[in-house]
């Protein structure tokens, strides 16, 4: 097996604050996903939020037909 990097993937070196790292670790532990999987999922959700914002839409948390929280993409 080769040790060469996968040409279909890019490696990223990421600096996080202690608080952000703790949040990432907590999500990782609670979801039983590694940190890379958590970040890929977060990126996918952020991308959806951005695409919907371009269409004049918002993402929201809804419970019993009541908006609990609007997710705003920066």
N, C-alpha and C positions, 0 to 999 in steps of 0.2 A: 504494500500500500504506500502511496506517495505522500510525502509531507508537504507538498506544494499546496498553496491556497486554492480554494475553489474559485475558478474564474467567474462564476455566476454570483458570487458574493463579494462584498466589500467589508473590510475590517474597520472598525471605528474605535478610537480611543476617546473616552468620555470622562470629563471632570464633573462631578456632582457635589453639591453642598452636603454636609453630613445629614441634614434633614431630608433632602431629596433621596439620598442613598438609603436612609432608614425607611422611607416610604416605599421605595422600589423593593427593598428586601422584604418588607411586610406583605406587599401585594404578591410577591413571588412565593413567599411561604404559604400564604393563605390560598393561593390559586393552584399550588403545586405545579407551577411553571417556573422555568429558569428566568433569570433577569432579561436575557435576550428575547425570550418569547413575550414577556410582559411589555418590553419596549416596542417590539414589532406590533403587538396588538394595540398599544397606545398610539403608535404612528398611524395605523389603519383607521382608528376612530377619529383621530385629528384630521386625517385626509377627508373623511366623510363630512366632518363638520365644516371644513373649508369649502368643499364642493357645494354643500347645501347653502352656505352663506352667500356664495356667488349667485345662487338662484333666489336669494331673498328669503331663505328659510332658516329655521333654527332647530337645533336638536334639544330635546327636553326630557326630563324624567317625569313620567306621568303615573299617577296612582289613582285608581277609581275615577278616571276622567278629569282629574285635577292636576294641573301642572305643579309639580313640587320644586323643580329646579330647571332653569334654562341653562343649557351648556353653550357658552359663548366662546368662539374661537378668537384668540387674540389677533 
